Amino acid sequence: MGTVLQIAMVIVGHSNKGIASKFAVGGMGFSFMAGIVYAVLAEGGSSSAIALGGLVAGSICAFIGILVSYLMKDVPFSLLALGTISSAITGALGGVVGRFLGGV
């Protein structure tokens, strides 16, 4: 889900500079949602395990989205590291929030 949303945002943003200017907020938001989805689907586990799963979900979808954007020459290579790290953190936070939303 997170990867599909990230790639959709990047493709639309490639030709729409209004969307492109929101890549950071949108990308981290999608990673946050990926963390929530992970936590709800995981149905249990310690807080640290859920946070780690959210971190992985958020960072993977962000990395793929940023890579596509880089290949389209819309963002610099350095954003692969910075954007992935930022999205990893928001994915972990999403995992923690999702743990409570999922009733775990």
N, C-alpha and C positions, 0 to 999 in steps of 0.2 A: 504494500500500500504506500509506504513512504517513498520507495523508489519510483513508483509510477507517478506520484504527485510531484516529486522533485524533477523528473524528466519532463513532465508536462509543463511545469513552470518555466524550465529552461528553454524549451522549444518555443513557447509563446513569447517569452521574454527576449528571444533572439530578434524578433521583429517588432516588439513593443517595448520601447524604452521605459515606459511607465512601470511595467511589470519588472523589467530588468533592474530598475532602481530599488526594487523591494526584494531582490534575491536573498539578502542576508536574513531579513525578518521572516520571509516566507520559508526559506530553507530550514531555519532553526525551528520554526513552527511545525513544519512537517516532521522534523526529527522528534520534536516533543510528542506529537501525535503517534509516531511510530513507537516511542517508548511506552505510551499509554496502552496502545494495542498489544504490545508484547506482554505487559503486566497482566492485562485482562485475560489474554489467552494462556498465559503460563499457569494460572489457577493455583498459585501457592509458591512457597519458597521464602527464604529469608529476605529481608529488605535489601541487603547488600547484593544478593543474587538477582533480585528483580531489577535493581538499579544497574547492575552490570549488563543484564540482558537488554535493558533500555538503551544503555550506552552503545552496545554493539549494534542494535537496530538503528539507532539514530545516526551513528557514524557511517555505517555501510551505505544507507540510502543517500546520505549527504555526499559521500565520496563519489558515488556513481553519478549523481546529478551534477556535481561540480566538474567531474571529469568530462561529461558530455558538454558542459558549458565551455570548458577550456578547449576542447576539440573543435568547438564552433567559433573559437577565438573571441569569446565574449568576456572572459575573465583571465587574469594572469595565473601562471602556474603556481605561484606562491599561495594562492587561495585554496589549493588542494589541502594544504596542511592546516592553515588557519581556519578555514570553513569547516573542515572535518572535525577539528578539535572542539570548536564552538558547538557544533551540532551533536557531538558526542556528549557534551555536558548537558545540553537540553534534552537529549534522549534519555539520559540517566534520570534527570528530574522528572521527565514524563513517566518513566518506570515507577518512580516513587509515588507520584500522584495516581497513576493507574492502579497501583496496589490497593489504594483506598477506594477507588471507584469500582474496582472489580469485586469488592466485598471480601477480599482475601484476608 
